[in-house]
């Protein structure tokens, strides 16, 4: 490696790192718990935003920092008794069963003599 390339690579790394922004807040919606007042919710929201800033400093990208921030924020708010989003598959009701007298329609087979 040439002596000039090391400072150039370090400068490029600094420029790329400077482009990632710290999250300004959660990107998920959290609702107050059923036994919590709105004032308690606001206090917990403030505390959990401060808590979530800690783990998100070590991420390499803006998306990673936001993901870490949201995860820490959700965990904090859940621990304090608030309603948080739940990720997973939504299950639909099972398909309806046909009536007992249902007979499916099967079209008659094509005549054998006139096959194309």
C-alpha atoms as one frame of an Amber mdcrd trajectory, in Angstrom:
protein
   0.000   0.000   0.000   1.305   3.433  -0.825   1.805   5.880   2.057  -0.807
   8.276   0.629  -3.624   5.728   0.486  -3.891   5.189   4.246  -4.821   8.838
   5.033  -7.200   8.874   2.061  -8.951   5.713   3.285  -9.214   7.133   6.787
 -10.667  10.384   5.424 -13.200   8.429   3.360 -14.231   6.436   6.440 -14.760
   9.650   8.409 -16.918  11.112   5.630 -19.058   7.970   5.425 -19.454   7.809
   9.204 -20.492  11.452   9.314 -23.367  10.734   6.930 -25.178   8.484   9.391
 -27.553  10.417  11.604 -28.632   9.582  15.104 -32.339   8.851  15.471 -34.349
  11.873  16.544 -37.080   9.725  18.056 -38.885   6.405  17.786 -40.423   5.374
  14.483 -42.991   3.138  16.200 -46.234   4.016  17.915 -46.618   3.161  21.589
 -49.880   3.701  23.454 -50.407   4.312  27.174 -51.057   1.213  29.251 -54.612
   0.637  30.467 -53.685   1.497  34.066 -51.403   4.449  33.233 -52.291   8.123
  33.138 -51.201  10.310  30.272 -48.754  12.125  32.566 -47.139   8.796  33.476
 -46.954   7.974  29.787 -45.202  11.260  28.975 -42.682  10.738  31.785 -41.967
   7.163  30.708 -41.696   8.276  27.085 -39.044  10.847  28.011 -37.091   8.350
  30.133 -37.254   5.627  27.463 -36.104   8.005  24.719 -33.030   8.781  26.808
 -32.504   5.081  27.514 -32.791   4.207  23.816 -30.057   6.656  22.835 -27.446
   4.551  24.627 -27.370   1.376  22.479 -27.926   3.184  19.172 -24.532   4.973
  19.263 -22.615   1.854  18.152 -24.404   1.183  14.853 -22.743   1.394  11.443
 -25.680   2.717   9.447 -28.622   5.035   9.864 -31.085   2.159   9.472 -29.209
   0.071  12.037 -29.146   2.952  14.507 -32.900   3.513  14.101 -33.603  -0.215
  14.496 -31.530  -0.398  17.681 -33.171   2.767  19.007 -36.675   1.449  18.302
 -35.893  -1.920  19.888 -34.537  -0.363  23.088 -37.445   2.111  23.227 -40.074
  -0.617  22.784 -38.460  -2.808  25.448 -38.338   0.093  27.905 -41.938   1.138
  27.313 -43.167  -2.462  27.532 -41.318  -2.944  30.825 -43.137   0.097  32.198
 -46.548  -1.332  31.285 -47.417   0.435  28.036 -48.874  -1.008  24.829 -46.263
  -1.659  22.154 -46.451  -3.005  18.586 -46.298  -6.769  18.195 -44.774  -8.156
  15.027 -45.920 -11.456  13.605 -48.309 -13.162  11.259 -51.923 -12.172  11.392
 -54.136 -15.232  11.532 -57.406 -15.169   9.660 -60.463 -17.167  10.534 -60.459
 -20.683   9.103 -62.210 -21.020   5.749 -65.935 -21.682   5.934 -67.014 -25.267
   5.393 -69.504 -25.868   2.572 -73.052 -26.953   3.449 -73.740 -30.669   3.808
 -75.794 -30.802   0.564 -73.098 -29.021  -1.511 -72.078 -30.815  -4.708 -69.264
 -29.210  -6.703 -69.822 -28.664 -10.403 -67.538 -30.634 -12.663 -67.889 -29.804
 -16.368 -68.517 -32.800 -18.604 -65.484 -34.213 -20.376 -64.822 -33.182 -23.972
 -65.910 -35.648 -26.671 -63.057 -37.964 -27.600 -63.569 -37.990 -31.359 -63.011
 -34.281 -31.953 -59.780 -33.685 -30.084 -57.602 -30.967 -31.704
